[in-house]
Amino acid sequence: MTQLFNRAIIALTAAKGRRAAAQAMANRWGAAAATDRRLIGDLVQLGRLAQLPVETYERGEVIEGPICPYRLAEDRGRRALALQLIALMGVTETEIQNMMEANHDDP
């Protein structure tokens, strides 16, 4: 019983440490976003968040192209990192959607 209690205390202490570290990281990225809001747009672009997949047509029908697992993994990792950094900046989904629509409307 004592071992279980000690493990629970260690787990809670570690969770508090992670929470504090996450809060400090969010504060840093939030300050960066407050200093220059263009950083958010840069992350949207670097993470390819607004990029549509390339479609191939044959006789007017969309066909599935070959899938490269390495490319998929790279794209998912790039997108995930960009979304995490944007979330740390305190940007809402609505703000991201508005930015993507604004970029789409530009010539």
Residue pairs with C-beta under 8 A, 6 or more apart in sequence:
25 88
26 88
26 90
28 88
29 85
29 88
29 89
30 88
30 89
30 90
32 39
32 89
33 39
33 40
33 89
33 90
33 91
39 89
40 86
40 89
40 91
40 95
40 96
40 99
41 99
41 103
43 49
43 82
43 85
43 86
44 50
44 82
44 86
44 96
44 99
44 100
44 103
46 78
46 82
47 78
47 79
47 81
47 82
47 83
47 86
48 75
48 78
48 79
48 82
49 79
49 82
49 83
49 96
49 100
50 100
50 103
50 104
54 65
55 62
56 62
56 63
56 65
57 63
86 96
